Amino acid sequence: MAIDVICGMKVKEDTNIRSEFKGKTYYFCSEHCKKEFDRNPIKYTR
């Protein structure tokens, strides 16, 4: 299981809702969380 860095929910790593940033994959519970991350990934990866 992965943790959605936006909302903190547990997410299965086989989800299609994901983004890559600096060589790491981030998984999300919804498109809303993915879009929020994609707007400003540095805010959520410190």
Secondary structure, DSSP 8 states (H G I E B T S, - for coil): -EE-TTT--EE-TT-S-EEEETTEEEE-SSHHHHHHHHH-HHHH--
